[in-house]
Amino acid sequence: MLHPVSTESPVRLDLDSLRRLFGAPSRDTYVPAAYSGDAGPPGGDVRPAAVLMPLVDRSQGLTVLFTRRTAHLRSHAGQISFPGGRSEPQDASPAETALRETREEIGLEPSRVEVLGFLPSQYTTRSGFIVTPVVGVVRPPFELHPERSEVDEVFEVPLAFLMDPANHRQGSIVVEGETRQFHAIPFGDYYIWGVTAGILIHFYWFLNSTDARRLRGTA
């Protein structure tokens, strides 16, 4: 069963405020205590990875672009995720990893993405990766060419919906006899949960930090 997470107010930021926030030194960043993520692989060995959180600058407001993974993949099959993947030796940074993987998965050229920065926390997955979230802005028009062996669907969700805590849910699942907490953000027929939802809710708290509210003049 899913339960509401918070009664906080929605966060609304324009693109210029986001640029200022990511360009300023962070002094007050909150990581939601309820989000534990996955416990990691049984052996404890993890590999670096990065995902791109693409904010699409639509005329009606910012949206967030997601992919739905194909059902036959070995890990996280059918789940909703951000484009991204494991780091390769030629990648000089998490941003390079995220942009390269995004191009490979959905055909979005790195030149179409303005990288704003990174979220302060990384996420460890049971599939054996420690994931760095990279936040970037995508300006239309752009063309996508999804890799159909990996990506079943590409879709967008309004950022305002995702940043409204009234839409945030928390649940639990039993994995190998252990109860784990997880976050979820249902949106119509789409069920965003796990690490992807955790990153979004962390992004909400990042935007709700003292620094962000000071930039908005609401601190």
GIJO-V515438 format. One record per backbone hydrogen bond with DSSP energy under -0.5 kcal/mol. NH is the residue of the N-H (numbers start at 0). CO is the residue of the C=O. E is the energy in kcal/mol with one decimal. If there is no record, write none. Layout:
nh=NH co=CO e=E
nh=NH co=CO e=E
This chain:
nh=2 co=169 e=-2.4
nh=4 co=164 e=-0.5
nh=4 co=167 e=-1.3
nh=5 co=164 e=-0.6
nh=10 co=162 e=-1.7
nh=17 co=13 e=-1.9
nh=18 co=14 e=-2.3
nh=19 co=15 e=-2.1
nh=20 co=16 e=-2.5
nh=21 co=17 e=-2.6
nh=22 co=18 e=-1.5
nh=23 co=19 e=-0.8
nh=23 co=20 e=-0.8
nh=31 co=29 e=-0.5
nh=34 co=31 e=-1.3
nh=35 co=33 e=-0.8
nh=37 co=123 e=-1.0
nh=40 co=124 e=-0.5
nh=43 co=40 e=-1.3
nh=46 co=127 e=-2.1
nh=48 co=129 e=-2.1
nh=49 co=84 e=-2.3
nh=50 co=131 e=-1.8
nh=51 co=82 e=-3.0
nh=52 co=50 e=-0.5
nh=52 co=133 e=-3.6
nh=53 co=51 e=-0.9
nh=53 co=64 e=-0.5
nh=54 co=52 e=-0.6
nh=54 co=135 e=-3.3
nh=55 co=53 e=-0.7
nh=55 co=62 e=-2.7
nh=56 co=54 e=-0.5
nh=56 co=137 e=-2.6
nh=57 co=55 e=-1.8
nh=57 co=60 e=-0.8
nh=60 co=57 e=-1.4
nh=62 co=55 e=-2.0
nh=63 co=156 e=-2.8
nh=64 co=53 e=-2.2
nh=65 co=154 e=-3.1
nh=66 co=80 e=-2.9
nh=67 co=152 e=-2.7
nh=68 co=66 e=-0.6
nh=68 co=78 e=-2.9
nh=69 co=149 e=-2.0
nh=72 co=69 e=-1.0
nh=77 co=69 e=-1.3
nh=78 co=75 e=-1.7
nh=80 co=66 e=-2.9
nh=84 co=49 e=-2.1
nh=86 co=47 e=-2.6
nh=90 co=87 e=-2.1
nh=96 co=92 e=-1.9
nh=97 co=93 e=-2.8
nh=98 co=94 e=-2.7
nh=99 co=95 e=-2.5
nh=100 co=96 e=-2.7
nh=101 co=97 e=-2.1
nh=102 co=98 e=-2.1
nh=103 co=99 e=-2.2
nh=104 co=100 e=-2.4
nh=105 co=101 e=-2.7
nh=106 co=101 e=-0.6
nh=106 co=102 e=-1.4
nh=107 co=101 e=-0.8
nh=108 co=106 e=-0.6
nh=111 co=108 e=-2.1
nh=112 co=109 e=-1.9
nh=113 co=136 e=-2.9
nh=114 co=112 e=-0.7
nh=115 co=134 e=-2.6
nh=116 co=134 e=-1.5
nh=118 co=132 e=-1.9
nh=122 co=130 e=-2.0
nh=124 co=128 e=-2.8
nh=127 co=124 e=-1.7
nh=129 co=46 e=-2.5
nh=130 co=122 e=-3.6
nh=130 co=128 e=-0.6
nh=131 co=48 e=-2.0
nh=132 co=120 e=-0.6
nh=132 co=130 e=-0.5
nh=133 co=50 e=-2.8
nh=134 co=116 e=-2.9
nh=135 co=52 e=-1.9
nh=136 co=113 e=-2.6
nh=137 co=54 e=-2.8
nh=138 co=111 e=-1.1
nh=139 co=137 e=-0.6
nh=144 co=105 e=-2.9
nh=146 co=104 e=-3.5
nh=147 co=145 e=-1.0
nh=149 co=146 e=-2.2
nh=150 co=146 e=-3.1
nh=151 co=67 e=-3.1
nh=151 co=149 e=-0.5
nh=152 co=67 e=-1.2
nh=154 co=65 e=-1.9
nh=156 co=63 e=-2.1
nh=158 co=61 e=-2.4
nh=159 co=61 e=-0.5
nh=160 co=157 e=-0.5
nh=161 co=157 e=-1.6
nh=162 co=158 e=-2.2
nh=163 co=160 e=-1.3
nh=164 co=162 e=-0.7
nh=166 co=163 e=-2.6
nh=167 co=164 e=-1.4
nh=168 co=183 e=-2.8
nh=169 co=2 e=-2.5
nh=170 co=181 e=-2.7
nh=172 co=179 e=-2.4
nh=174 co=172 e=-0.6
nh=174 co=177 e=-3.3
nh=175 co=173 e=-0.5
nh=177 co=174 e=-1.9
nh=179 co=172 e=-3.3
nh=181 co=170 e=-2.5
nh=183 co=168 e=-2.3
nh=184 co=191 e=-3.2
nh=186 co=189 e=-3.2
nh=189 co=186 e=-2.7
nh=191 co=184 e=-1.1
nh=191 co=189 e=-0.6
nh=192 co=190 e=-0.6
nh=193 co=182 e=-1.4
nh=195 co=192 e=-0.8
nh=196 co=192 e=-0.6
nh=197 co=193 e=-2.5
nh=198 co=194 e=-2.6
nh=199 co=195 e=-1.9
nh=200 co=196 e=-2.5
nh=201 co=197 e=-2.3
nh=202 co=198 e=-2.4
nh=203 co=199 e=-2.0
nh=204 co=200 e=-2.0
nh=205 co=201 e=-2.5
nh=206 co=202 e=-2.4
nh=207 co=203 e=-1.3
nh=208 co=205 e=-1.1
nh=212 co=208 e=-2.5
nh=213 co=209 e=-2.3
nh=214 co=210 e=-2.0
nh=215 co=211 e=-1.6
nh=216 co=212 e=-0.7
nh=216 co=213 e=-0.7
nh=217 co=212 e=-3.1
nh=218 co=212 e=-1.1
